[in-house]
């Protein structure tokens, strides 16, 4: 059994376009697109082109629980629709969810890969890999 999913540049591009289509389908029109490093940055540029919005980026890890960028994005979301994109659903989104209760309708959480066993809240995703069933590692093209 292959223990790695080799995720290609082409797949990243087509999956990002899939997310753009899903965002359109739910009627969410972003004013701001934020890519969470590292894979979210590439996807945010593609989404920025699709929605004619200049993308921003933030670097967050689960160790950044008190990170000021989370608060800054939540402040922006008080008056703007924010589309947040990451390469995989991770605890970064929980930081936003915990802090953004008053702007939750203005932030759309998206991910290239979604893991339902992690119990993270994601609105839209392109792929599903349940780590409780599938132990393969996703190797992104930029890693």
C-alpha positions as CSV (number, residue, x, y, z in Angstrom):
1,X,0.0,0.0,0.0
2,X,1.3,3.5,-0.9
3,X,1.6,5.6,2.3
4,X,1.7,8.9,0.4
5,X,-0.8,10.9,-1.6
6,X,1.3,12.9,-4.1
7,X,-0.8,16.0,-4.6
8,X,0.2,17.7,-7.8
9,X,0.2,21.4,-8.9
10,X,-2.6,20.6,-11.4
11,X,-4.7,19.0,-8.6
12,X,-4.1,22.0,-6.4
13,X,-5.3,24.4,-9.2
14,X,-8.3,22.4,-10.2
15,X,-9.3,21.8,-6.5
16,X,-9.0,25.6,-5.9
17,X,-11.3,26.2,-8.8
18,X,-13.7,23.7,-7.4
19,X,-13.8,25.6,-4.1
20,X,-14.4,28.8,-6.1
21,X,-17.4,27.2,-7.7
22,X,-18.7,26.0,-4.3
23,X,-18.3,29.5,-2.9
24,X,-20.3,30.8,-5.8
25,X,-23.0,28.1,-5.3
26,X,-23.6,29.2,-1.7
27,X,-23.8,32.9,-2.7
28,X,-20.8,34.0,-0.6
29,X,-19.1,37.0,-2.3
30,X,-15.7,37.6,-0.5
31,X,-14.4,41.1,0.0
32,X,-11.1,39.7,1.4
33,X,-9.4,36.4,0.7
34,X,-6.9,35.1,3.3
35,X,-4.5,32.2,2.6
36,X,-3.2,30.4,5.6
37,X,0.5,29.4,5.0
38,X,1.8,27.5,3.2
39,X,-0.7,25.9,0.8
40,X,-3.4,28.4,1.4
41,X,-1.3,31.2,-0.1
42,X,-1.2,29.6,-3.5
43,X,-4.9,28.8,-3.4
44,X,-5.7,32.4,-2.2
45,X,-3.9,33.8,-5.3
46,X,-6.0,31.6,-7.6
47,X,-9.2,32.5,-5.7
48,X,-8.2,36.2,-5.8
49,X,-8.1,36.0,-9.6
50,X,-11.5,34.3,-9.7
51,X,-13.2,36.8,-7.4
52,X,-11.2,39.9,-8.4
53,X,-10.0,40.3,-4.8
54,X,-6.4,41.0,-3.7
55,X,-5.4,38.0,-1.5
56,X,-3.7,38.3,1.9
57,X,-1.8,35.7,3.8
58,X,-1.2,34.8,7.4
59,X,1.1,32.3,9.0
60,X,-0.5,30.5,11.9
61,X,0.1,27.3,13.7
62,X,-1.7,25.7,16.6
63,X,1.0,27.2,18.9
64,X,-0.2,30.7,17.9
65,X,-3.4,30.5,20.0
66,X,-3.0,34.1,21.0
67,X,-2.0,35.3,17.5
68,X,-2.9,38.9,16.7
69,X,-3.5,38.0,13.0
70,X,-6.6,36.0,14.1
71,X,-7.9,39.0,15.9
72,X,-7.1,41.3,12.9
73,X,-9.0,39.0,10.5
74,X,-11.9,38.9,12.9
75,X,-11.9,42.7,13.1
76,X,-11.9,42.9,9.3
77,X,-14.8,40.4,9.2
78,X,-17.0,42.8,11.2
79,X,-17.5,44.8,8.0
80,X,-16.3,42.5,5.2
81,X,-16.9,39.0,3.9
82,X,-13.7,37.0,4.5
83,X,-12.9,33.8,2.6
84,X,-10.3,31.8,4.5
85,X,-8.4,29.1,2.6
86,X,-5.9,26.5,3.9
87,X,-4.4,23.4,2.4
88,X,-5.9,21.1,5.1
89,X,-8.4,21.5,7.8
90,X,-6.4,22.0,11.0
91,X,-6.6,23.5,14.4
92,X,-6.0,27.0,12.9
93,X,-9.7,27.1,12.0
94,X,-10.6,26.4,15.6
95,X,-8.7,29.6,16.6
96,X,-11.0,31.6,14.3
97,X,-14.1,29.8,15.4
98,X,-13.4,30.4,19.1
99,X,-12.8,34.1,18.5
100,X,-15.2,35.0,15.7
101,X,-18.6,34.3,17.3
102,X,-19.8,37.8,16.5
103,X,-18.7,37.6,12.8
104,X,-19.3,33.9,12.0
105,X,-21.6,34.7,9.1
106,X,-18.9,36.9,7.5
107,X,-16.2,34.2,7.5
108,X,-16.3,31.3,5.1
109,X,-13.8,28.5,6.1
110,X,-12.5,26.5,3.1
111,X,-9.9,23.8,2.7
112,X,-8.3,21.8,-0.1
113,X,-8.4,18.7,2.1
114,X,-11.0,17.9,4.8
115,X,-10.6,15.3,7.6
116,X,-14.0,14.5,9.2
117,X,-12.3,12.6,12.1
118,X,-10.6,15.9,13.3
119,X,-13.9,17.6,14.2
120,X,-12.8,20.9,12.8
121,X,-15.5,23.2,11.4
122,X,-15.1,23.7,7.6
123,X,-17.7,25.2,5.3
124,X,-16.4,24.0,2.0
125,X,-13.6,21.6,0.8
126,X,-12.4,19.9,-2.4
127,X,-11.2,16.5,-1.0
128,X,-11.9,14.3,1.9
129,X,-9.3,12.0,3.6
130,X,-10.5,10.5,6.9
131,X,-7.3,10.0,8.9
132,X,-9.1,7.5,11.2
133,X,-9.5,5.2,8.1
134,X,-6.8,6.4,5.7
135,X,-3.3,6.8,7.3
136,X,-1.6,8.1,4.1
137,X,0.4,11.3,4.3
138,X,-0.5,14.1,1.8
139,X,2.7,15.4,0.0
140,X,2.0,18.8,-1.4
141,X,4.0,19.9,-4.4
142,X,5.7,22.8,-2.6
143,X,6.9,20.7,0.4
